[in-house]
Amino acid sequence: MKDQNQENQKPRWQKYVFNPHVLLLVLGICILVYILIRLKNWGVQVDNEYINEHGIYTDGKDTYDVIYPLTAEDGTFLANKSPHTILFFGNSTLAEDRNSENGIVNIIAKQTNAIVYNASVADSLLAAQSDSLKHTESGLDVYNFYWLCVYLTMQGQTDYFDWLEEQPDANILPETKELRKLLETIDMDTVDTIAIMYDASDYLNGSFMQNPDDETDITSFTGNIKAGLALLRSKYPDIRIIVLSPTYAFGIDDNGNYISSDQKIYEGGATLSSYMMSECTSVVSENVSFIDNIYGTFNEDEAPEYLRDNFHLNQKGRELVVKRFISALTQFDEK
């Protein structure tokens, strides 16, 4: 009786602290918090043994790389067949030197014997200027990733390229004729991979990173790619998609000096690394492969070796991007 009375007289907190069930619960919460912190700060990592076995190139770095195989509706693994046929979307990184052997797309073709189609547009952005194609605007949204996906998946049933070419004040980019012909004539039954890479232009131009109230808001960086991916995956479920993040880029301060993009924030309201991590989240949620070029290809300390200004790649930088892309592209090829 005395022991029971003493037990009842113990402070309430002692009863709970020394309860084994509570201790297990606290331990479980601590482990969960640790995992969440790791994911928040480092993303999804590729295990070293996995790298050695499958050949994903990370150079021993922590990355946000997430490489998925193509799977059937029943979840069956579908191996890729080489040589590949690849359709590329993007902006300057893929569009520069598009007719030269020094261009990224053509380097990939040469090193893999792939058939390549280049639908990149040098001066385009990932985020759209408007949530609809209004004929009173500059027309630049016609070249936007989401609207190119609409044009491709609608197979010529839209007319906005016709409108663009008829407007005397429209901003018609040099790639227009080639781009339109490609999207209207490409046989998507022959394409096995779609690759998408937009550089740091959205960050530098102040495009909004994301809309927390609408994850497919095409006027935001991540919303546009998510909306475009949804179209592509719905229309072409048997085509593997690989998204490449921007490579590292420097911001520019008020005096015109280069500054870390982890310090400089433009109108978009976020650092460049935040754009990349938000893009990764959007892409992976669609079960699409993602290549992290900011931490996995070259970082801020290494950037001057691979850039010719604050964000355009030199030839050495292009080769490094190509190396990482080919490793992801061929990871699940038939042996």
C-alpha positions as CSV (number, residue, x, y, z in Angstrom):
1,M,0.0,0.0,0.0
2,K,2.9,2.3,0.9
3,D,4.6,1.7,-2.5
4,Q,1.4,2.4,-4.3
5,N,0.9,5.7,-2.4
6,Q,4.5,6.7,-3.1
7,E,3.9,6.0,-6.8
8,N,0.8,8.1,-6.8
9,Q,2.6,10.9,-5.1
10,K,5.3,11.1,-7.8
11,P,5.2,14.2,-9.9
12,R,3.2,13.7,-13.1
13,W,6.2,14.4,-15.4
14,Q,8.2,11.5,-13.8
15,K,5.5,9.0,-14.7
16,Y,5.6,10.0,-18.3
17,V,9.4,10.5,-18.7
18,F,10.2,7.1,-17.4
19,N,7.4,5.3,-19.3
20,P,9.1,2.9,-21.8
21,H,6.4,3.6,-24.4
22,V,6.9,7.3,-24.2
23,L,10.7,6.8,-24.5
24,L,10.2,4.8,-27.7
25,L,7.9,7.4,-29.1
26,V,10.4,10.2,-28.4
27,L,13.2,8.2,-30.0
28,G,11.1,7.6,-33.1
29,I,10.3,11.3,-33.3
30,C,14.1,12.2,-33.0
31,I,14.9,9.8,-35.9
32,L,12.1,11.2,-38.0
33,V,13.3,14.8,-37.4
34,Y,16.9,13.8,-38.3
35,I,15.7,12.2,-41.6
36,L,13.6,15.3,-42.5
37,I,16.6,17.6,-41.8
38,R,18.8,15.5,-44.0
39,L,16.3,15.6,-46.8
40,K,15.8,19.3,-46.5
41,N,19.5,20.1,-46.6
42,W,20.8,17.5,-48.9
43,G,17.9,16.1,-51.0
44,V,17.7,12.6,-52.3
45,Q,21.2,11.2,-52.5
46,V,22.5,8.5,-54.7
47,D,24.2,5.8,-52.7
48,N,27.9,5.2,-53.5
49,E,27.4,1.5,-54.1
50,Y,24.6,2.4,-56.5
51,I,26.9,4.9,-58.3
52,N,29.6,2.2,-58.7
53,E,27.1,-0.3,-60.0
54,H,25.1,1.9,-62.3
55,G,27.6,4.5,-63.3
56,I,25.9,7.7,-62.2
57,Y,28.6,10.4,-62.3
58,T,28.7,12.5,-59.1
59,D,32.4,12.8,-58.5
60,G,31.7,11.9,-54.8
61,K,29.5,15.0,-54.3
62,D,26.3,15.2,-52.3
63,T,23.6,15.9,-54.9
64,Y,19.9,16.1,-55.5
65,D,20.2,13.7,-58.4
66,V,17.1,11.4,-58.7
67,I,17.4,9.0,-61.6
68,Y,14.3,6.9,-62.5
69,P,13.9,4.1,-65.1
70,L,11.0,4.0,-67.4
71,T,8.3,1.7,-66.1
72,A,5.1,0.1,-67.5
73,E,1.7,0.7,-66.0
74,D,2.1,-2.5,-63.9
75,G,5.5,-1.2,-62.6
76,T,7.6,-3.5,-64.7
77,F,11.0,-2.1,-65.4
78,L,11.5,-1.1,-69.1
79,A,15.2,-1.1,-70.2
80,N,16.2,1.6,-72.8
81,K,17.5,0.7,-76.2
82,S,20.5,2.3,-77.6
83,P,21.2,4.4,-79.8
84,H,18.7,6.8,-78.4
85,T,16.4,9.3,-80.1
86,I,16.2,12.5,-77.9
87,L,14.0,15.6,-78.1
88,F,15.5,18.6,-76.2
89,F,13.7,21.6,-74.7
90,G,15.5,24.5,-73.1
91,N,17.1,27.9,-73.6
92,S,20.6,29.3,-74.1
93,T,22.6,26.4,-72.6
94,L,21.2,24.0,-75.3
95,A,20.6,26.6,-78.0
96,E,24.1,28.1,-78.3
97,D,26.1,26.7,-81.2
98,R,23.1,24.6,-82.2
99,N,24.6,24.1,-85.7
100,S,28.1,23.5,-84.4
101,E,29.9,20.4,-83.2
102,N,30.6,22.4,-80.0
103,G,27.0,22.7,-79.0
104,I,25.8,20.5,-76.1
105,V,23.1,18.7,-78.1
106,N,25.5,17.9,-80.9
107,I,28.2,16.7,-78.5
108,I,25.7,14.3,-76.9
109,A,24.7,13.0,-80.4
110,K,28.4,12.4,-81.3
111,Q,29.3,10.7,-78.1
112,T,26.2,8.4,-77.9
113,N,25.3,8.0,-81.6
114,A,21.9,9.3,-80.7
115,I,19.4,11.0,-83.1
116,V,18.8,14.4,-81.6
117,Y,16.1,17.1,-82.1
118,N,16.7,20.5,-80.6
119,A,13.6,22.5,-79.6
120,S,15.5,24.9,-77.4
121,V,15.1,28.7,-77.7
122,A,18.0,30.9,-76.7
123,D,16.2,33.9,-75.2
124,S,13.3,32.0,-73.6
125,L,12.4,31.6,-70.0
126,L,10.8,28.8,-68.1
127,A,8.2,31.0,-66.4
128,A,5.5,32.5,-68.7
129,Q,4.7,36.2,-68.7
130,S,1.0,35.5,-68.6
131,D,-1.3,32.7,-67.7
132,S,-2.8,32.7,-71.2
133,L,-1.6,33.6,-74.7
134,K,-2.9,37.1,-75.0
135,H,-2.5,38.5,-78.5
136,T,-1.9,41.9,-77.2
137,E,1.5,40.9,-75.6
138,S,5.0,40.6,-77.1
139,G,4.4,37.0,-78.2
140,L,7.4,35.7,-76.3
141,D,5.2,33.2,-74.3
142,V,4.8,31.3,-77.6
143,Y,8.4,30.1,-77.0
144,N,7.7,29.1,-73.4
145,F,8.2,25.5,-72.3
146,Y,4.5,24.9,-71.4
147,W,3.2,26.4,-74.6
148,L,5.7,24.4,-76.7
149,C,4.4,21.3,-74.9
150,V,0.8,22.3,-75.8
151,Y,1.8,22.8,-79.4
152,L,3.6,19.4,-79.6
153,T,0.8,17.5,-77.9
154,M,-1.9,19.2,-79.9
155,Q,-0.1,18.2,-83.2
156,G,-0.7,21.4,-85.0
157,Q,-4.3,22.0,-83.9
158,T,-3.3,25.4,-82.4
159,D,-2.7,28.6,-84.4
160,Y,-0.5,30.8,-82.2
161,F,2.5,30.5,-84.4
162,D,0.4,31.7,-87.3
163,W,-0.7,34.7,-85.2
164,L,2.8,35.4,-84.1
165,E,4.2,35.5,-87.7
166,E,1.4,37.9,-88.8
167,Q,2.0,40.5,-86.1
168,P,4.3,43.4,-87.2
169,D,5.2,44.2,-83.5
170,A,5.7,40.7,-82.3
171,N,9.1,39.6,-81.1
172,I,9.9,36.8,-83.5
173,L,13.0,34.9,-82.5
174,P,15.5,33.4,-85.0
175,E,14.6,29.8,-84.1
176,T,10.9,30.3,-85.0
177,K,10.8,28.6,-88.4
178,E,13.0,25.7,-87.5
179,L,11.2,25.2,-84.1
180,R,7.7,25.2,-85.7
181,K,8.7,22.7,-88.4
182,L,10.3,20.4,-85.8
183,L,7.2,20.4,-83.5
184,E,4.8,19.8,-86.4
185,T,6.8,17.1,-88.1
186,I,8.6,15.1,-85.5
187,D,7.5,11.5,-85.2
188,M,7.2,11.1,-81.4
189,D,6.8,7.3,-81.9
190,T,10.5,7.2,-82.6
191,V,11.5,9.3,-79.6
192,D,12.6,7.4,-76.4
193,T,13.8,10.3,-74.3
194,I,12.8,14.0,-73.7
195,A,15.5,16.1,-72.0
196,I,14.7,19.6,-70.5
197,M,17.3,22.1,-69.4
198,Y,16.7,25.7,-68.5
199,D,19.6,27.8,-67.2
200,A,19.7,30.5,-64.5
201,S,17.9,33.1,-66.7
202,D,14.7,32.9,-64.7
203,Y,16.6,33.5,-61.5
204,L,18.5,36.4,-63.0
205,N,15.4,37.9,-64.6
206,G,13.4,37.7,-61.4
207,S,10.8,35.1,-62.5
208,F,8.7,34.0,-59.5
209,M,10.0,30.6,-58.2
210,Q,6.6,29.1,-57.3
211,N,3.0,29.8,-56.4
212,P,2.2,28.1,-53.1
213,D,-1.5,28.3,-54.0
214,D,-1.2,26.7,-57.5
215,E,1.6,24.2,-58.1
216,T,1.0,24.3,-61.9
217,D,0.9,28.1,-62.2
218,I,2.7,28.5,-65.6
219,T,3.9,32.1,-64.7
220,S,6.2,30.5,-62.0
221,F,9.5,28.7,-62.6
222,T,8.4,25.4,-61.0
223,G,4.7,25.6,-61.9
224,N,5.5,25.9,-65.6
225,I,7.7,22.8,-65.7
226,K,5.3,20.8,-63.7
227,A,2.4,21.8,-66.0
228,G,4.5,21.0,-69.1
229,L,5.6,17.6,-67.7
230,A,2.0,16.7,-66.9
231,L,1.1,17.2,-70.6
232,L,4.1,15.2,-71.9
233,R,3.6,12.3,-69.5
234,S,-0.1,12.2,-70.3
235,K,0.4,12.2,-74.1
236,Y,3.7,10.2,-74.2
237,P,3.7,7.7,-71.2
238,D,6.3,5.5,-72.9
239,I,8.9,8.2,-73.3
240,R,11.4,8.7,-70.5
241,I,11.9,12.3,-69.3
242,I,15.1,13.8,-67.8
243,V,15.2,17.3,-66.4
244,L,18.5,19.0,-65.9
245,S,18.7,21.9,-63.4
246,P,20.5,25.2,-64.1
247,T,24.2,25.1,-63.7
248,Y,25.7,27.3,-61.0
249,A,25.5,31.0,-61.9
250,F,26.7,34.2,-60.1
251,G,24.4,37.0,-59.3
252,I,25.4,40.6,-60.1
253,D,25.4,43.3,-57.4
254,D,24.6,47.0,-57.8
255,N,28.1,47.8,-58.9
256,G,28.2,45.2,-61.6
257,N,30.3,42.7,-59.7
258,Y,29.7,39.0,-59.5
259,I,28.2,37.9,-56.2
260,S,27.2,34.5,-54.8
261,S,23.8,33.4,-56.0
262,D,23.2,32.2,-52.5
263,Q,23.4,35.8,-51.3
264,K,21.8,37.7,-54.2
265,I,18.0,37.6,-54.4
266,Y,16.1,39.2,-57.3
267,E,12.4,39.9,-57.7
268,G,11.7,36.2,-57.8
269,G,12.3,36.2,-54.1
270,A,14.8,33.3,-53.8
271,T,18.4,32.2,-54.3
272,L,19.4,30.2,-57.3
273,S,19.9,27.1,-55.2
274,S,16.3,27.5,-53.9
275,Y,15.1,27.5,-57.5
276,M,17.0,24.3,-58.1
277,M,15.6,22.6,-55.0
278,S,12.1,23.7,-55.8
279,E,12.5,22.4,-59.3
280,C,13.7,19.1,-58.0
281,T,10.7,18.7,-55.8
282,S,8.3,19.5,-58.6
283,V,10.1,17.1,-61.0
284,V,10.4,14.2,-58.7
285,S,6.8,14.4,-57.7
286,E,6.0,13.6,-61.3
287,N,8.4,10.5,-61.2
288,V,10.7,12.2,-63.6
289,S,14.5,12.0,-63.5
290,F,16.4,15.0,-62.2
291,I,20.0,16.0,-62.6
292,D,21.3,18.5,-60.1
293,N,23.9,20.6,-61.9
294,I,24.4,23.1,-59.1
295,Y,25.9,20.7,-56.5
296,G,26.7,17.7,-58.7
297,T,28.3,19.3,-61.8
298,F,30.2,22.3,-60.5
299,N,29.7,24.5,-57.4
300,E,30.4,28.2,-56.6
301,D,34.1,27.6,-55.9
302,E,34.6,25.7,-59.1
303,A,32.3,27.9,-61.3
304,P,35.0,30.2,-62.8
305,E,36.7,27.2,-64.4
306,Y,33.5,26.3,-66.3
307,L,31.9,29.7,-67.0
308,R,32.8,32.4,-69.5
309,D,30.8,35.1,-67.7
310,N,28.4,34.9,-64.7
311,F,26.3,32.1,-66.1
312,H,27.1,31.0,-69.7
313,L,29.1,27.8,-70.0
314,N,32.5,27.7,-71.6
315,Q,33.4,24.6,-73.6
316,K,34.8,22.8,-70.6
317,G,31.5,23.4,-68.7
318,R,29.5,22.0,-71.6
319,E,31.6,18.9,-71.6
320,L,30.9,18.4,-67.9
321,V,27.2,18.8,-68.3
322,V,27.3,16.3,-71.2
323,K,29.2,13.8,-69.1
324,R,26.6,13.9,-66.4
325,F,23.6,13.7,-68.8
326,I,25.0,10.7,-70.7
327,S,25.6,8.9,-67.5
328,A,21.9,9.3,-66.5
329,L,20.7,8.7,-70.0
330,T,22.4,5.3,-70.4
331,Q,22.1,4.1,-66.8
332,F,19.2,1.8,-67.6
333,D,20.2,0.8,-71.1
334,E,20.0,-2.8,-72.2
335,K,23.3,-4.6,-71.5
